[in-house]
Amino acid sequence: MGEVLTSVGIDIGTTTTQLIFSQLVLDDRAAMSSAPSVSVVEKRVIYRSRIHFTPLLSPTEIDARAVRRLVEEEYRLAGVDPREVNAGAVIITGDTARKENAQAVLESVEGMAGDFVVATAGSDLEAILAGKGSGAEALSRREGSTVANLDVGGGTTNVAVFREGHVVDTSCLNVGGRLVRLSQDGTVEHVSDLISPVLDHLGLRIRAGDRLEPKVAESICGRMASLCDELLGLVPRTSLLDRMLTSHDLKDPRRELDRITISGGVGDCIHQGVWDDPYRYGDLGVLLARAMMGTRMFALGKVVPPEETIRATVVGAGSHSMELSGSTIGFSHDGVFPLRNLPILRVSEAEEAHCLPQALRERLGWFMDSAGEQMRVALALKGLSNPSFEEVQRLAEEILEGLGDYPVRSGLLVLVVERDMGKALGYALSSRLPQDVRVVSVDGVRVENGDYVDIGRPLARGRVLPVVIKTLVFGA
């Protein structure tokens, strides 16, 4: 039996808030004569919370105190002490991320997820976590196929595409069941501005207090559902699609898809077959689920049941948000951990090979705060394959030449290397820097410019570090 970690996922979404607790088992599967190779060998969910409606003070403000009480109560019911939690994620997702006090809500649950916490609202990361939690990633890996997961929630539809188990594309639409909130008799209580392009397209004006007839609601949901077909390249695209994208389109909308899974609250309605009361949840979720059943993706027979629906994102956050570094890591002092929200400074392979010092000098200037001060960054490199001692030393010298006095001013130098050379490079850098400059060098992790990274406290007797890669922190 390897080392067992406790991980929590806390998902504060547009419609619902929920938690899960998981156990992650680490083990070293390397041969006795080989370098350590520690990995997560088992993941199991040990507690699923009730599904709570996200407490709101108003349509634009989350009730932070109520969220805190909710989380504390679920910890009590699970029998888990926050001090026992080693890893995990707190995420504010969907339209909730746009609420005025999203940051205050994250602060309200500070300390409820251990030292190693992700607090993010990025639609790309949310899409990836939901795709992992829904089982789309695993299905893609098992079959060697291309699988898209659509996580259709209250405020947004997050899309992640996996090919052979790897994320290759993400996108997000302002399509969700709770963009219009209603009473049980169909009286409109709130209309989100995000659905305005669809209403304009249909020539509709809907305001609080209006009675929404089922046929009108069905036309709204039908148009929202068809946007998912458009995004996936299954039907011709219209100009409305561009207006409903939250941030960016798929890089390759014509990519051939083998399978499609649908998770989220709307996905739960689809797979549970809940049709009896169109306004049973006080929104358009049931009707949107019904409309999704009539889309091209279903007609083509590409949709398959997911492993998780309404819990996909929180399962992804609690069981799949963490990666492990390679086992050849280096850090000069474990007191620097945990490190959170370090922006990635990555150079290309060509720059790494031919003009690394110059590229680093230029890129470092990108990372200045609003006061003009240099931000701490994590330097990302491809690294060298089976490097010699001399090659490692030369690479260390080029890095320090390019960074100038940044390591000394910062007091910390963090490297994220894709290839297996983190420990050697970390030692080479430490030997060239003053003793009070901390060096952290991890490997076996791939990141890109625009990503952020969290690095937690050492695990497996100091042989690996937990790493979470975040594509956006409070992104659009």
Buried (B, 14 or more C-beta within 10 A) or exposed (E): EBBEBBBBBBBBBBBBBBBBBBBBBBBBEEEEEEEBBBBBEEBEBBBBBEBBEBBBBEEEBBBBEBBBEBBEBBBEEBEBEBEEBBBBBBBBBBBBBBBEBBBBBBEBBEEBBBBBBBBBBBBBBBBBBBBBBBBBBBBBBEEEBBBBBBBBBBBBBBBBBBBEBEBBBBBBBBBBBBBBBBEEEBEBEBBBEBBBBBBEBBEBEBEEEBEBEEEBBBBBBBBBBBBBBBBBBBBEBBEBBEBBBBEEBBEEBEBEBBBBBBBBBBBBBBBEEBBEEBBEBBBBBBBBBBBBBEBBBBEEEBBBEBBBBBBBBBBBBBBBBBBBBBBBBBBBEEEBBBBBBBBBBBBEEEBBEEBBBBBBBEBBEEBEEEEEEBBBBBBBBBBBEEBEEEBBBBBBBBBBEBBEEBBEEBEBBBBBBBBBBBBBBBBBBBEBBEEEBBBBBBBBBBBEEBBBBBBBBBBBEEBBBBBBBBBBBBBE
